[in-house]
Amino acid sequence: MSVRLWPAGRLGRRSEAVLWLVLRRLAMAVPVLLLVSFGVFLLAAASPFDPIHQYYGVQIFNASSADVARVRAELGLDRPVLLRFWDWSSGLVTGDLGVSRSMRRPVAEVLAERLPWTLLLAASGLGFAVVLSLVTGTVAAWRQGGWFDRTITALGHALEGIPPFVLALLAIALFSLGLGWLPVAGLTDAGSRLGAGQVIEHLLLPAVVLGVSQAPWLVLHVRQSLLAALTEDHVTGARARGLRERVVVLRHALPTALLPFVAVLGARVPELVTGAVLVEEVFSWPGVASAVVTAAQAADYPLLAVLTLLATAAVLLGSLLADVAAVLLDPRVSADG
């Protein structure tokens, strides 16, 4: 995305530029999603695992060849991969997502049951990461060279190399098993009814772990971006006018530093999706992560293809929202790129 100054008196065209940006990205998203989905089917066809064996389980040894052939035909597994992909993509257009062979339920029902919990965890983790990054990154840049800056910078670089599941296990060992402050896993306590209090209590630890796992890149970016903003002319001018340092940092330097931060947030969506899958699995959170693992282990490609499609769509949507926000917030940013 290039950077240029918007001509004076033409700010009304910004909305039109954003609209065209959204339309272009949506048009590009269609072939991308089709290619990713087709790739899943190609990988399924090339996989050494036979879905019919996963469907039968140990009963495959008691089934006759005729029964196996009949079930294979019923599931459409005897058809060429192109025809299977055509049937599946045609079903998507009509709202039919297929049937999950591993869960013996329509894929739409599986998503309706699990997706809201994944969205809740991802939104909570991202919100915590943003607040943590803005506060610590700003203070670290403000106190550059001090003990807080050195500590945050060292922690940020150290946490960059630690996978989310390691953080999750450490958090469980400390806050659940060691201190007993928070539950280990699940959505509610055993035998308890589903309620807001139970969900919040069980959500807190996985959301914090997910947020901390995403925070290092954001903290270091806020710090570096703010340090660069503090050297710009309008900040120097604010200091020359005798404004207090707090006003200079928060009102003049920080808004400039937040513009590239929005773009970084969009770029972190793929890692957020991956991190959410790992954190859900460790904390037995009833989202789509366990469905991903189950679908992969059982060669349940109708469910796996839809989940892959959703993850790809989330990445594309995150990138689009970040670019739209940058265009709306900064008049120097062009939507032509």
Secondary structure, 3 states (H helix, E strand, C coil): CCECCCCCCCCCHHHHHHHHHHHHHHHHHHHHHHHHHHHHHHHHHHCCCCHHHHHHHHHHHCCCHHHHHHHHHHCCCCCCHHHHHHHHHHHHHCCCCCEECCCCEEHHHHHHHHHHHHHHHHHHHHHHHHHHHHHHHHHHHHCCCCHHHHHHHHHHHHHHCCCHHHHHHHHHHHHHHHCCCCCCCCCCCCCCCCCHHHHHHHHHHHHHHHHHHHHHHHHHHHHHHHHHHCCCHHHHHHHHCCCCHHHHHHHHHHHHHHHHHHHHHHHCHHHHHHHHHHHHHHHCCCCHHHHHHHHHHCCCHHHHHHHHHHHHHHHHHHHHHHHHHHHHHCCCECCCC
